[in-house]
Amino acid sequence: MRWVPVDIPTVADYLPDVIAGAAPGARRTYAIYWTYILTAFGDRRLDQVTLTDIEALMRHHIAIRRVRANDRGGHSTAEHLLAAIRTIYVHAVNDELLPSHHNPAARVANPDAALHRRGTEALGGNTMPKKRMPTAERQRDSRPMAAQQLL
């Protein structure tokens, strides 16, 4: 089957179709990320967004994320933003608005697995995991709190 060019919509024109076709869980998870994508690329046609544009948007949102105690260096932010963009492009390819080889989101590398490990610095610092308690101490402390208090 050969792809025939069609009038390619802008991200702003196409995103409501993607949202309507998404499952409730995807809508909940990706809603904020679709807002970011709409703000960044809304006036551009789907075929005008590049791999570099997507990577720049990911870096920007990692840099401005809210850092909490359980922060993992922006891994979740990058992961969810990329998944939200991929959802848009998978729908566009399935709706035959774009050929499968023109999916810039498919070529973006997944967020670095090193960022996924808690207890490590995300970029360039100490990447050794936090020290764990010796096994005997973990087993002794794994009793329910009430039992520990009785001792």
Secondary structure, 3 states (H helix, E strand, C coil): CCCCCCCCCEHHHHHHHHHHHCCHHHHHHHHHHHHHHHHHHCCCEHHHCCHHHHHHHHHHHHHCCCCCCCCCCCHHHHHHHHHHHHHHHHHHHHCCCCCCCCCHHHHCCCCCHHHHCCCCCCCCCCCCCCCCCCHHHHHHHCCCHHHHHHC
